[in-house]
Amino acid sequence: MTELQIICEKVDALIESLGGYWSKEWLLQPVLEELGEFSKELQIDAGLHPGRSTSKEKLEEEFGDLLFAVIALGRGLEIDIEKAILLSIKKYQTRSK
């Protein structure tokens, strides 16, 4: 079992302990919310919000939240996460040739 498969199973277990996956039409909402939170921290890190500061730890936390939401979206839609990312990598490798 790959590390990614283990992570996906941990996401599944946590979501199941919280009552299961939401309906498909609501699965994207947490991704959008977490993307907004990560974007805000990234803007702070880039100096776009004078007087505010962030840290690598805060960026990692928000990035982790975003990854969790994306994995939950994929799992809720019954997408093979590992297959999807490997196909994407292959696509980008082909484009760069």
C-alpha positions as CSV (number, residue, x, y, z in Angstrom):
1,M,0.0,0.0,0.0
2,T,1.4,3.4,-0.9
3,E,1.6,6.4,1.4
4,L,-1.0,8.1,-0.6
5,Q,-3.4,5.2,-0.3
6,I,-2.8,5.2,3.5
7,I,-3.6,8.9,3.6
8,C,-6.8,8.4,1.6
9,E,-7.9,5.7,4.0
10,K,-7.2,8.0,7.0
11,V,-9.4,10.7,5.3
12,D,-12.1,8.1,4.7
13,A,-12.0,7.0,8.3
14,L,-12.2,10.5,9.7
15,I,-15.1,11.5,7.5
16,E,-16.9,8.3,8.3
17,S,-16.5,9.0,12.1
18,L,-18.1,12.4,11.4
19,G,-21.1,11.0,9.7
20,G,-19.9,10.1,6.2
21,Y,-19.4,12.0,3.0
22,W,-21.7,14.8,2.1
23,S,-23.8,14.7,-1.0
24,K,-21.9,15.3,-4.2
25,E,-23.2,18.8,-4.8
26,W,-21.7,19.9,-1.4
27,L,-18.3,18.2,-1.7
28,L,-16.7,21.2,-3.5
29,Q,-17.7,23.7,-0.8
30,P,-14.9,22.8,1.7
31,V,-12.3,22.9,-1.2
32,L,-13.3,26.4,-2.1
33,E,-13.3,27.5,1.6
34,E,-9.9,26.0,2.3
35,L,-8.5,27.4,-1.0
36,G,-9.6,30.9,0.2
37,E,-8.0,30.4,3.6
38,F,-4.7,29.2,2.0
39,S,-4.8,32.1,-0.5
40,K,-5.2,34.6,2.3
41,E,-2.1,33.3,4.1
42,L,-0.1,33.2,0.9
43,Q,-1.0,36.8,0.2
44,I,0.0,37.7,3.7
45,D,3.3,35.9,3.2
46,A,3.8,37.8,-0.1
47,G,3.4,41.1,1.8
48,L,0.1,42.0,0.2
49,H,-1.4,42.7,3.7
50,P,0.9,45.2,5.4
51,G,1.0,44.8,9.2
52,R,0.1,41.2,9.1
53,S,2.4,38.2,9.2
54,T,2.2,34.5,8.8
55,S,4.6,31.6,9.3
56,K,5.7,28.5,7.4
57,E,3.7,26.5,10.0
58,K,0.5,28.4,9.2
59,L,1.0,28.0,5.5
60,E,1.6,24.3,6.0
61,E,-1.5,24.0,8.1
62,E,-3.7,25.8,5.6
63,F,-2.1,23.8,2.7
64,G,-2.8,20.6,4.6
65,D,-6.4,21.6,5.1
66,L,-6.7,22.3,1.4
67,L,-5.2,18.9,0.5
68,F,-7.6,17.2,3.0
69,A,-10.6,18.8,1.3
70,V,-9.4,17.9,-2.2
71,I,-8.8,14.3,-1.2
72,A,-12.2,14.2,0.5
73,L,-13.7,15.6,-2.7
74,G,-12.1,12.9,-4.8
75,R,-12.9,10.1,-2.5
76,G,-16.5,11.3,-2.2
77,L,-16.8,11.2,-6.0
78,E,-15.1,7.8,-6.0
79,I,-12.1,9.0,-7.9
80,D,-8.9,7.0,-7.7
81,I,-6.7,9.7,-6.3
82,E,-3.4,8.0,-7.1
83,K,-4.5,7.3,-10.7
84,A,-5.7,10.9,-11.1
85,I,-2.4,12.4,-9.9
86,L,-0.3,10.0,-11.9
87,L,-2.3,10.9,-15.1
88,S,-1.8,14.6,-14.4
89,I,2.0,14.1,-13.9
90,K,2.1,12.2,-17.2
91,K,0.2,15.0,-18.9
92,Y,2.5,17.7,-17.7
93,Q,5.6,15.6,-18.6
94,T,4.2,15.2,-22.1
95,R,3.6,19.0,-22.4
96,S,7.1,19.8,-21.4
97,K,8.8,17.7,-24.1
